[in-house]
Amino acid sequence: MSRSGVDSVASRFERFLVSMDWEELFPDMVERRMARPFSNHFPICRKSLNPERGKAPFRFENMWLEFEGFSDLIREWWGETQIPGFASFCGCE
């Protein structure tokens, strides 16, 4: 209902203001309407369809422990590593 109580009013405030330059810089961006937990407005998530993930994190596999000579290899690599400074601080450059 509108304030006058006569006609119902529907409006949407959930919008993005975007320029043509922005569209050219980020052509793979999309908006997704999210759930509205508390308000009568829907939060909007703007994200890339093709996010740049960067370098994959290192993951240790337990099967490596079964490889013959693996422990010796790790011990050798750790012995070669020299880190200057205190154990609680590394002054890496």
Gaussian input, Z-matrix of N, CA and C with variables (Angstrom, degrees):
# hf/3-21g

backbone

0 1
 N
 C     1     B1
 C     2     B2     1     A1
 N     3     B3     2     A2     1     D1
 C     4     B4     3     A3     2     D2
 C     5     B5     4     A4     3     D3
 N     6     B6     5     A5     4     D4
 C     7     B7     6     A6     5     D5
 C     8     B8     7     A7     6     D6
 N     9     B9     8     A8     7     D7
 C    10    B10     9     A9     8     D8
 C    11    B11    10    A10     9     D9
 N    12    B12    11    A11    10    D10
 C    13    B13    12    A12    11    D11
 C    14    B14    13    A13    12    D12
 N    15    B15    14    A14    13    D13
 C    16    B16    15    A15    14    D14
 C    17    B17    16    A16    15    D15
 N    18    B18    17    A17    16    D16
 C    19    B19    18    A18    17    D17
 C    20    B20    19    A19    18    D18
 N    21    B21    20    A20    19    D19
 C    22    B22    21    A21    20    D20
 C    23    B23    22    A22    21    D21
 N    24    B24    23    A23    22    D22
 C    25    B25    24    A24    23    D23
 C    26    B26    25    A25    24    D24
 N    27    B27    26    A26    25    D25
 C    28    B28    27    A27    26    D26
 C    29    B29    28    A28    27    D27
 N    30    B30    29    A29    28    D28
 C    31    B31    30    A30    29    D29
 C    32    B32    31    A31    30    D30
 N    33    B33    32    A32    31    D31
 C    34    B34    33    A33    32    D32
 C    35    B35    34    A34    33    D33
 N    36    B36    35    A35    34    D34
 C    37    B37    36    A36    35    D35
 C    38    B38    37    A37    36    D36
 N    39    B39    38    A38    37    D37
 C    40    B40    39    A39    38    D38
 C    41    B41    40    A40    39    D39
 N    42    B42    41    A41    40    D40
 C    43    B43    42    A42    41    D41
 C    44    B44    43    A43    42    D42
 N    45    B45    44    A44    43    D43
 C    46    B46    45    A45    44    D44
 C    47    B47    46    A46    45    D45
 N    48    B48    47    A47    46    D46
 C    49    B49    48    A48    47    D47
 C    50    B50    49    A49    48    D48
 N    51    B51    50    A50    49    D49
 C    52    B52    51    A51    50    D50
 C    53    B53    52    A52    51    D51
 N    54    B54    53    A53    52    D52
 C    55    B55    54    A54    53    D53
 C    56    B56    55    A55    54    D54
 N    57    B57    56    A56    55    D55
 C    58    B58    57    A57    56    D56
 C    59    B59    58    A58    57    D57
 N    60    B60    59    A59    58    D58
 C    61    B61    60    A60    59    D59
 C    62    B62    61    A61    60    D60
 N    63    B63    62    A62    61    D61
 C    64    B64    63    A63    62    D62
 C    65    B65    64    A64    63    D63
 N    66    B66    65    A65    64    D64
 C    67    B67    66    A66    65    D65
 C    68    B68    67    A67    66    D66
 N    69    B69    68    A68    67    D67
 C    70    B70    69    A69    68    D68
 C    71    B71    70    A70    69    D69
 N    72    B72    71    A71    70    D70
 C    73    B73    72    A72    71    D71
 C    74    B74    73    A73    72    D72
 N    75    B75    74    A74    73    D73
 C    76    B76    75    A75    74    D74
 C    77    B77    76    A76    75    D75
 N    78    B78    77    A77    76    D76
 C    79    B79    78    A78    77    D77
 C    80    B80    79    A79    78    D78
 N    81    B81    80    A80    79    D79
 C    82    B82    81    A81    80    D80
 C    83    B83    82    A82    81    D81
 N    84    B84    83    A83    82    D82
 C    85    B85    84    A84    83    D83
 C    86    B86    85    A85    84    D84
 N    87    B87    86    A86    85    D85
 C    88    B88    87    A87    86    D86
 C    89    B89    88    A88    87    D87
 N    90    B90    89    A89    88    D88
 C    91    B91    90    A90    89    D89
 C    92    B92    91    A91    90    D90
 N    93    B93    92    A92    91    D91
 C    94    B94    93    A93    92    D92
 C    95    B95    94    A94    93    D93
 N    96    B96    95    A95    94    D94
 C    97    B97    96    A96    95    D95
 C    98    B98    97    A97    96    D96
 N    99    B99    98    A98    97    D97
 C   100   B100    99    A99    98    D98
 C   101   B101   100   A100    99    D99
 N   102   B102   101   A101   100   D100
 C   103   B103   102   A102   101   D101
 C   104   B104   103   A103   102   D102
 N   105   B105   104   A104   103   D103
 C   106   B106   105   A105   104   D104
 C   107   B107   106   A106   105   D105
 N   108   B108   107   A107   106   D106
 C   109   B109   108   A108   107   D107
 C   110   B110   109   A109   108   D108
 N   111   B111   110   A110   109   D109
 C   112   B112   111   A111   110   D110
 C   113   B113   112   A112   111   D111
 N   114   B114   113   A113   112   D112
 C   115   B115   114   A114   113   D113
 C   116   B116   115   A115   114   D114
 N   117   B117   116   A116   115   D115
 C   118   B118   117   A117   116   D116
 C   119   B119   118   A118   117   D117
 N   120   B120   119   A119   118   D118
 C   121   B121   120   A120   119   D119
 C   122   B122   121   A121   120   D120
 N   123   B123   122   A122   121   D121
 C   124   B124   123   A123   122   D122
 C   125   B125   124   A124   123   D123
 N   126   B126   125   A125   124   D124
 C   127   B127   126   A126   125   D125
 C   128   B128   127   A127   126   D126
 N   129   B129   128   A128   127   D127
 C   130   B130   129   A129   128   D128
 C   131   B131   130   A130   129   D129
 N   132   B132   131   A131   130   D130
 C   133   B133   132   A132   131   D131
 C   134   B134   133   A133   132   D132
 N   135   B135   134   A134   133   D133
 C   136   B136   135   A135   134   D134
 C   137   B137   136   A136   135   D135
 N   138   B138   137   A137   136   D136
 C   139   B139   138   A138   137   D137
 C   140   B140   139   A139   138   D138
 N   141   B141   140   A140   139   D139
 C   142   B142   141   A141   140   D140
 C   143   B143   142   A142   141   D141
 N   144   B144   143   A143   142   D142
 C   145   B145   144   A144   143   D143
 C   146   B146   145   A145   144   D144
 N   147   B147   146   A146   145   D145
 C   148   B148   147   A147   146   D146
 C   149   B149   148   A148   147   D147
 N   150   B150   149   A149   148   D148
 C   151   B151   150   A150   149   D149
 C   152   B152   151   A151   150   D150
 N   153   B153   152   A152   151   D151
 C   154   B154   153   A153   152   D152
 C   155   B155   154   A154   153   D153
 N   156   B156   155   A155   154   D154
 C   157   B157   156   A156   155   D155
 C   158   B158   157   A157   156   D156
 N   159   B159   158   A158   157   D157
 C   160   B160   159   A159   158   D158
 C   161   B161   160   A160   159   D159
 N   162   B162   161   A161   160   D160
 C   163   B163   162   A162   161   D161
 C   164   B164   163   A163   162   D162
 N   165   B165   164   A164   163   D163
 C   166   B166   165   A165   164   D164
 C   167   B167   166   A166   165   D165
 N   168   B168   167   A167   166   D166
 C   169   B169   168   A168   167   D167
 C   170   B170   169   A169   168   D168
 N   171   B171   170   A170   169   D169
 C   172   B172   171   A171   170   D170
 C   173   B173   172   A172   171   D171
 N   174   B174   173   A173   172   D172
 C   175   B175   174   A174   173   D173
 C   176   B176   175   A175   174   D174
 N   177   B177   176   A176   175   D175
 C   178   B178   177   A177   176   D176
 C   179   B179   178   A178   177   D177
 N   180   B180   179   A179   178   D178
 C   181   B181   180   A180   179   D179
 C   182   B182   181   A181   180   D180
 N   183   B183   182   A182   181   D181
 C   184   B184   183   A183   182   D182
 C   185   B185   184   A184   183   D183
 N   186   B186   185   A185   184   D184
 C   187   B187   186   A186   185   D185
 C   188   B188   187   A187   186   D186
 N   189   B189   188   A188   187   D187
 C   190   B190   189   A189   188   D188
 C   191   B191   190   A190   189   D189
 N   192   B192   191   A191   190   D190
 C   193   B193   192   A192   191   D191
 C   194   B194   193   A193   192   D192
 N   195   B195   194   A194   193   D193
 C   196   B196   195   A195   194   D194
 C   197   B197   196   A196   195   D195
 N   198   B198   197   A197   196   D196
 C   199   B199   198   A198   197   D197
 C   200   B200   199   A199   198   D198
 N   201   B201   200   A200   199   D199
 C   202   B202   201   A201   200   D200
 C   203   B203   202   A202   201   D201
 N   204   B204   203   A203   202   D202
 C   205   B205   204   A204   203   D203
 C   206   B206   205   A205   204   D204
 N   207   B207   206   A206   205   D205
 C   208   B208   207   A207   206   D206
 C   209   B209   208   A208   207   D207
 N   210   B210   209   A209   208   D208
 C   211   B211   210   A210   209   D209
 C   212   B212   211   A211   210   D210
 N   213   B213   212   A212   211   D211
 C   214   B214   213   A213   212   D212
 C   215   B215   214   A214   213   D213
 N   216   B216   215   A215   214   D214
 C   217   B217   216   A216   215   D215
 C   218   B218   217   A217   216   D216
 N   219   B219   218   A218   217   D217
 C   220   B220   219   A219   218   D218
 C   221   B221   220   A220   219   D219
 N   222   B222   221   A221   220   D220
 C   223   B223   222   A222   221   D221
 C   224   B224   223   A223   222   D222
 N   225   B225   224   A224   223   D223
 C   226   B226   225   A225   224   D224
 C   227   B227   226   A226   225   D225
 N   228   B228   227   A227   226   D226
 C   229   B229   228   A228   227   D227
 C   230   B230   229   A229   228   D228
 N   231   B231   230   A230   229   D229
 C   232   B232   231   A231   230   D230
 C   233   B233   232   A232   231   D231
 N   234   B234   233   A233   232   D232
 C   235   B235   234   A234   233   D233
 C   236   B236   235   A235   234   D234
 N   237   B237   236   A236   235   D235
 C   238   B238   237   A237   236   D236
 C   239   B239   238   A238   237   D237
 N   240   B240   239   A239   238   D238
 C   241   B241   240   A240   239   D239
 C   242   B242   241   A241   240   D240
 N   243   B243   242   A242   241   D241
 C   244   B244   243   A243   242   D242
 C   245   B245   244   A244   243   D243
 N   246   B246   245   A245   244   D244
 C   247   B247   246   A246   245   D245
 C   248   B248   247   A247   246   D246
 N   249   B249   248   A248   247   D247
 C   250   B250   249   A249   248   D248
 C   251   B251   250   A250   249   D249
 N   252   B252   251   A251   250   D250
 C   253   B253   252   A252   251   D251
 C   254   B254   253   A253   252   D252
 N   255   B255   254   A254   253   D253
 C   256   B256   255   A255   254   D254
 C   257   B257   256   A256   255   D255
 N   258   B258   257   A257   256   D256
 C   259   B259   258   A258   257   D257
 C   260   B260   259   A259   258   D258
 N   261   B261   260   A260   259   D259
 C   262   B262   261   A261   260   D260
 C   263   B263   262   A262   261   D261
 N   264   B264   263   A263   262   D262
 C   265   B265   264   A264   263   D263
 C   266   B266   265   A265   264   D264
 N   267   B267   266   A266   265   D265
 C   268   B268   267   A267   266   D266
 C   269   B269   268   A268   267   D267
 N   270   B270   269   A269   268   D268
 C   271   B271   270   A270   269   D269
 C   272   B272   271   A271   270   D270
 N   273   B273   272   A272   271   D271
 C   274   B274   273   A273   272   D272
 C   275   B275   274   A274   273   D273
 N   276   B276   275   A275   274   D274
 C   277   B277   276   A276   275   D275
 C   278   B278   277   A277   276   D276

   B1=1.4517
   B2=1.5210
   B3=1.2700
   B4=1.4552
   B5=1.5202
   B6=1.3008
   B7=1.4636
   B8=1.5213
   B9=1.3185
   B10=1.4632
   B11=1.5239
   B12=1.3538
   B13=1.4519
   B14=1.5097
   B15=1.3340
   B16=1.4565
   B17=1.5214
   B18=1.2936
   B19=1.4642
   B20=1.5196
   B21=1.3068
   B22=1.4585
   B23=1.5256
   B24=1.2867
   B25=1.4548
   B26=1.5125
   B27=1.2918
   B28=1.4606
   B29=1.5188
   B30=1.3066
   B31=1.4641
   B32=1.5106
   B33=1.3133
   B34=1.4510
   B35=1.5124
   B36=1.3211
   B37=1.4561
   B38=1.5232
   B39=1.3077
   B40=1.4560
   B41=1.5248
   B42=1.3105
   B43=1.4593
   B44=1.5244
   B45=1.3317
   B46=1.4568
   B47=1.5126
   B48=1.2938
   B49=1.4547
   B50=1.5276
   B51=1.3232
   B52=1.4591
   B53=1.5202
   B54=1.3196
   B55=1.4638
   B56=1.5330
   B57=1.3130
   B58=1.4664
   B59=1.5310
   B60=1.3356
   B61=1.4674
   B62=1.5266
   B63=1.3342
   B64=1.4670
   B65=1.5270
   B66=1.3221
   B67=1.4635
   B68=1.5241
   B69=1.3291
   B70=1.4573
   B71=1.5200
   B72=1.3336
   B73=1.4674
   B74=1.5264
   B75=1.3195
   B76=1.4620
   B77=1.5250
   B78=1.3267
   B79=1.4675
   B80=1.5260
   B81=1.3252
   B82=1.4638
   B83=1.5320
   B84=1.3245
   B85=1.4596
   B86=1.5309
   B87=1.3221
   B88=1.4561
   B89=1.5285
   B90=1.3236
   B91=1.4547
   B92=1.5188
   B93=1.3121
   B94=1.4628
   B95=1.5229
   B96=1.2937
   B97=1.4607
   B98=1.5222
   B99=1.3183
   B100=1.4586
   B101=1.5295
   B102=1.2987
   B103=1.4685
   B104=1.5173
   B105=1.2939
   B106=1.4605
   B107=1.5278
   B108=1.3094
   B109=1.4626
   B110=1.5329
   B111=1.3351
   B112=1.4574
   B113=1.5183
   B114=1.2970
   B115=1.4532
   B116=1.5213
   B117=1.3208
   B118=1.4535
   B119=1.5266
   B120=1.3392
   B121=1.4581
   B122=1.5224
   B123=1.3038
   B124=1.4561
   B125=1.5278
   B126=1.3262
   B127=1.4684
   B128=1.5257
   B129=1.3074
   B130=1.4590
   B131=1.5203
   B132=1.2967
   B133=1.4586
   B134=1.5237
   B135=1.3046
   B136=1.4656
   B137=1.5097
   B138=1.3409
   B139=1.4622
   B140=1.5168
   B141=1.3064
   B142=1.4577
   B143=1.5178
   B144=1.3196
   B145=1.4580
   B146=1.5201
   B147=1.3194
   B148=1.4668
   B149=1.5247
   B150=1.3349
   B151=1.4688
   B152=1.5200
   B153=1.3163
   B154=1.4543
   B155=1.5128
   B156=1.2820
   B157=1.4542
   B158=1.5211
   B159=1.3079
   B160=1.4583
   B161=1.5146
   B162=1.3233
   B163=1.4634
   B164=1.5244
   B165=1.3231
   B166=1.4620
   B167=1.5286
   B168=1.3258
   B169=1.4628
   B170=1.5262
   B171=1.3216
   B172=1.4650
   B173=1.5231
   B174=1.3123
   B175=1.4628
   B176=1.5272
   B177=1.3079
   B178=1.4585
   B179=1.5200
   B180=1.3151
   B181=1.4601
   B182=1.5290
   B183=1.3272
   B184=1.4643
   B185=1.5235
   B186=1.3192
   B187=1.4702
   B188=1.5277
   B189=1.3477
   B190=1.4557
   B191=1.5249
   B192=1.3249
   B193=1.4633
   B194=1.5196
   B195=1.3245
   B196=1.4596
   B197=1.5259
   B198=1.3167
   B199=1.4616
   B200=1.5255
   B201=1.3155
   B202=1.4630
   B203=1.5314
   B204=1.3193
   B205=1.4541
   B206=1.5168
   B207=1.3337
   B208=1.4620
   B209=1.5271
   B210=1.3227
   B211=1.4691
   B212=1.5284
   B213=1.3408
   B214=1.4682
   B215=1.5278
   B216=1.3195
   B217=1.4636
   B218=1.5285
   B219=1.3204
   B220=1.4635
   B221=1.5237
   B222=1.3163
   B223=1.4642
   B224=1.5370
   B225=1.3182
   B226=1.4711
   B227=1.5340
   B228=1.3316
   B229=1.4709
   B230=1.5196
   B231=1.3271
   B232=1.4642
   B233=1.5271
   B234=1.3489
   B235=1.4682
   B236=1.5266
   B237=1.3281
   B238=1.4646
   B239=1.5305
   B240=1.2963
   B241=1.4631
   B242=1.5197
   B243=1.3355
   B244=1.4583
   B245=1.5237
   B246=1.3175
   B247=1.4611
   B248=1.5211
   B249=1.3390
   B250=1.4657
   B251=1.5269
   B252=1.3056
   B253=1.4660
   B254=1.5128
   B255=1.3087
   B256=1.4670
   B257=1.5153
   B258=1.3287
   B259=1.4553
   B260=1.5292
   B261=1.3350
   B262=1.4587
   B263=1.5205
   B264=1.3344
   B265=1.4636
   B266=1.5064
   B267=1.3019
   B268=1.4608
   B269=1.5192
   B270=1.3139
   B271=1.4625
   B272=1.5172
   B273=1.3243
   B274=1.4658
   B275=1.5316
   B276=1.3069
   B277=1.4690
   B278=1.4909
   A1=109.15
   A2=116.15
   A3=120.87
   A4=108.78
   A5=116.36
   A6=119.85
   A7=112.06
   A8=116.68
   A9=119.41
   A10=111.31
   A11=116.06
   A12=119.83
   A13=114.34
   A14=118.44
   A15=121.04
   A16=111.81
   A17=117.15
   A18=121.69
   A19=110.00
   A20=115.18
   A21=117.56
   A22=108.65
   A23=115.58
   A24=121.98
   A25=108.59
   A26=115.98
   A27=120.88
   A28=107.79
   A29=115.92
   A30=120.07
   A31=108.31
   A32=114.85
   A33=120.09
   A34=108.84
   A35=115.07
   A36=120.47
   A37=110.79
   A38=116.64
   A39=120.98
   A40=109.99
   A41=116.36
   A42=122.22
   A43=110.03
   A44=114.84
   A45=122.18
   A46=108.38
   A47=115.94
   A48=121.47
   A49=106.11
   A50=116.49
   A51=121.86
   A52=109.14
   A53=116.05
   A54=120.91
   A55=110.05
   A56=116.00
   A57=120.59
   A58=110.67
   A59=116.37
   A60=120.21
   A61=110.64
   A62=116.02
   A63=121.38
   A64=110.08
   A65=116.41
   A66=120.59
   A67=111.73
   A68=117.24
   A69=120.38
   A70=111.62
   A71=116.55
   A72=120.70
   A73=112.54
   A74=116.87
   A75=122.07
   A76=110.32
   A77=117.67
   A78=120.09
   A79=114.25
   A80=117.79
   A81=119.90
   A82=113.28
   A83=117.29
   A84=121.44
   A85=110.59
   A86=115.71
   A87=121.45
   A88=109.11
   A89=115.11
   A90=120.80
   A91=108.65
   A92=115.61
   A93=121.39
   A94=108.78
   A95=116.08
   A96=120.14
   A97=108.03
   A98=115.94
   A99=121.26
   A100=109.70
   A101=116.16
   A102=120.84
   A103=109.87
   A104=116.48
   A105=120.28
   A106=108.85
   A107=117.54
   A108=120.10
   A109=114.60
   A110=119.00
   A111=119.96
   A112=114.44
   A113=117.53
   A114=121.61
   A115=110.62
   A116=115.91
   A117=118.95
   A118=110.79
   A119=116.81
   A120=122.91
   A121=109.42
   A122=115.64
   A123=120.92
   A124=109.62
   A125=119.04
   A126=119.44
   A127=109.02
   A128=116.62
   A129=121.32
   A130=108.93
   A131=115.20
   A132=121.34
   A133=107.60
   A134=116.45
   A135=121.07
   A136=106.28
   A137=116.72
   A138=119.75
   A139=110.81
   A140=114.32
   A141=121.88
   A142=110.28
   A143=116.28
   A144=120.62
   A145=111.15
   A146=116.95
   A147=122.48
   A148=109.59
   A149=117.81
   A150=118.62
   A151=111.48
   A152=116.17
   A153=120.90
   A154=107.65
   A155=116.78
   A156=121.23
   A157=113.41
   A158=118.10
   A159=119.56
   A160=110.59
   A161=114.86
   A162=121.39
   A163=110.23
   A164=116.86
   A165=121.66
   A166=109.93
   A167=117.90
   A168=120.12
   A169=111.13
   A170=115.99
   A171=121.02
   A172=109.34
   A173=116.24
   A174=121.13
   A175=108.82
   A176=115.42
   A177=120.95
   A178=109.09
   A179=115.98
   A180=121.76
   A181=108.88
   A182=117.58
   A183=121.64
   A184=112.58
   A185=117.91
   A186=120.86
   A187=111.60
   A188=117.42
   A189=119.86
   A190=110.96
   A191=117.05
   A192=120.68
   A193=111.83
   A194=117.64
   A195=122.19
   A196=112.62
   A197=117.32
   A198=121.77
   A199=109.42
   A200=116.66
   A201=121.21
   A202=110.58
   A203=116.81
   A204=122.35
   A205=114.31
   A206=118.22
   A207=120.90
   A208=111.61
   A209=117.13
   A210=120.79
   A211=111.07
   A212=117.05
   A213=120.48
   A214=111.00
   A215=116.72
   A216=121.82
   A217=110.77
   A218=117.14
   A219=121.47
   A220=110.05
   A221=116.87
   A222=121.29
   A223=110.22
   A224=116.55
   A225=121.48
   A226=111.02
   A227=117.15
   A228=121.35
   A229=111.22
   A230=117.05
   A231=119.99
   A232=110.84
   A233=116.78
   A234=120.49
   A235=112.64
   A236=117.03
   A237=121.97
   A238=112.61
   A239=117.41
   A240=121.21
   A241=110.93
   A242=116.24
   A243=122.67
   A244=108.39
   A245=116.17
   A246=120.85
   A247=108.26
   A248=117.83
   A249=120.34
   A250=111.80
   A251=116.19
   A252=119.93
   A253=112.14
   A254=114.96
   A255=121.80
   A256=110.08
   A257=116.26
   A258=120.28
   A259=111.40
   A260=117.10
   A261=120.21
   A262=112.86
   A263=117.09
   A264=120.10
   A265=109.47
   A266=116.29
   A267=122.11
   A268=108.26
   A269=117.25
   A270=120.92
   A271=110.87
   A272=115.97
   A273=120.48
   A274=109.99
   A275=115.30
   A276=121.06
   A277=110.77
   D1=146.06
   D2=175.31
   D3=-81.20
   D4=173.88
   D5=178.68
   D6=-61.73
   D7=-30.63
   D8=178.96
   D9=-77.11
   D10=-16.16
   D11=178.77
   D12=82.20
   D13=3.74
   D14=-175.79
   D15=-89.86
   D16=-59.25
   D17=-176.75
   D18=-113.17
   D19=146.59
   D20=175.15
   D21=-77.42
   D22=147.80
   D23=-177.15
   D24=-120.58
   D25=130.03
   D26=175.55
   D27=-122.07
   D28=126.43
   D29=176.63
   D30=-142.79
   D31=156.37
   D32=-179.42
   D33=-124.22
   D34=121.44
   D35=176.32
   D36=-97.66
   D37=-9.91
   D38=-175.51
   D39=-78.27
   D40=85.01
   D41=-176.56
   D42=-139.62
   D43=163.38
   D44=171.89
   D45=-116.71
   D46=142.28
   D47=173.86
   D48=-100.48
   D49=114.30
   D50=-172.73
   D51=-133.42
   D52=137.99
   D53=177.91
   D54=-93.81
   D55=168.69
   D56=176.33
   D57=-64.63
   D58=-35.85
   D59=177.44
   D60=-60.51
   D61=-42.51
   D62=178.94
   D63=-61.91
   D64=-44.66
   D65=179.29
   D66=-61.22
   D67=-37.18
   D68=178.93
   D69=-71.31
   D70=-35.70
   D71=178.57
   D72=-71.79
   D73=-36.46
   D74=-175.76
   D75=-128.01
   D76=71.28
   D77=-175.04
   D78=-71.15
   D79=-18.66
   D80=-176.02
   D81=-102.12
   D82=23.20
   D83=178.66
   D84=-87.10
   D85=141.08
   D86=177.30
   D87=-134.40
   D88=157.52
   D89=176.34
   D90=-109.86
   D91=139.01
   D92=177.02
   D93=-126.26
   D94=129.84
   D95=175.69
   D96=-78.30
   D97=130.35
   D98=-178.62
   D99=-100.99
   D100=174.36
   D101=178.45
   D102=-67.48
   D103=149.60
   D104=178.79
   D105=-106.91
   D106=95.38
   D107=-174.04
   D108=-73.71
   D109=-33.76
   D110=-172.18
   D111=-128.10
   D112=-26.59
   D113=-170.64
   D114=-108.26
   D115=173.97
   D116=172.02
   D117=-92.04
   D118=9.51
   D119=175.55
   D120=-108.60
   D121=146.68
   D122=178.34
   D123=-94.31
   D124=126.22
   D125=171.67
   D126=-66.79
   D127=148.50
   D128=179.44
   D129=-119.16
   D130=135.82
   D131=176.00
   D132=-108.56
   D133=124.03
   D134=177.28
   D135=-107.96
   D136=121.34
   D137=-177.39
   D138=-145.74
   D139=167.31
   D140=-179.10
   D141=-87.00
   D142=142.34
   D143=174.49
   D144=-72.87
   D145=-25.71
   D146=-178.87
   D147=-126.41
   D148=75.41
   D149=-178.45
   D150=-67.33
   D151=144.44
   D152=175.58
   D153=-81.22
   D154=116.93
   D155=-173.48
   D156=-86.73
   D157=-24.20
   D158=-177.21
   D159=77.28
   D160=-166.46
   D161=-177.92
   D162=-71.34
   D163=137.43
   D164=179.11
   D165=-68.63
   D166=140.12
   D167=179.68
   D168=-69.52
   D169=153.88
   D170=177.31
   D171=-70.32
   D172=135.21
   D173=176.85
   D174=-127.11
   D175=127.99
   D176=178.65
   D177=-86.31
   D178=133.18
   D179=178.39
   D180=-109.14
   D181=126.15
   D182=-179.36
   D183=-59.97
   D184=-26.63
   D185=-179.99
   D186=-62.21
   D187=-23.95
   D188=178.93
   D189=-63.36
   D190=-29.87
   D191=179.77
   D192=-64.88
   D193=-23.04
   D194=179.96
   D195=-83.58
   D196=-12.76
   D197=-179.27
   D198=-72.91
   D199=127.76
   D200=-177.99
   D201=-64.31
   D202=127.41
   D203=179.27
   D204=89.92
   D205=-2.13
   D206=-177.69
   D207=-63.26
   D208=-47.06
   D209=-179.47
   D210=-60.67
   D211=-40.11
   D212=178.30
   D213=-64.26
   D214=-39.15
   D215=178.58
   D216=-62.46
   D217=-45.70
   D218=179.28
   D219=-63.35
   D220=-44.93
   D221=179.10
   D222=-58.56
   D223=-41.39
   D224=179.11
   D225=-64.69
   D226=-46.51
   D227=179.96
   D228=-62.60
   D229=-42.79
   D230=179.38
   D231=-64.96
   D232=-34.56
   D233=179.46
   D234=-68.53
   D235=-28.23
   D236=179.93
   D237=-79.30
   D238=-20.59
   D239=-174.31
   D240=-79.42
   D241=125.64
   D242=177.45
   D243=-117.68
   D244=118.07
   D245=179.62
   D246=-117.39
   D247=116.29
   D248=-179.62
   D249=-74.72
   D250=150.65
   D251=175.77
   D252=105.44
   D253=-175.44
   D254=179.42
   D255=-75.17
   D256=160.56
   D257=179.57
   D258=-63.58
   D259=-28.93
   D260=-178.88
   D261=-88.64
   D262=-3.15
   D263=-179.53
   D264=-145.76
   D265=131.75
   D266=176.59
   D267=-116.65
   D268=119.60
   D269=178.75
   D270=-89.06
   D271=62.00
   D272=-177.93
   D273=-75.64
   D274=144.04
   D275=179.61
   D276=-114.52

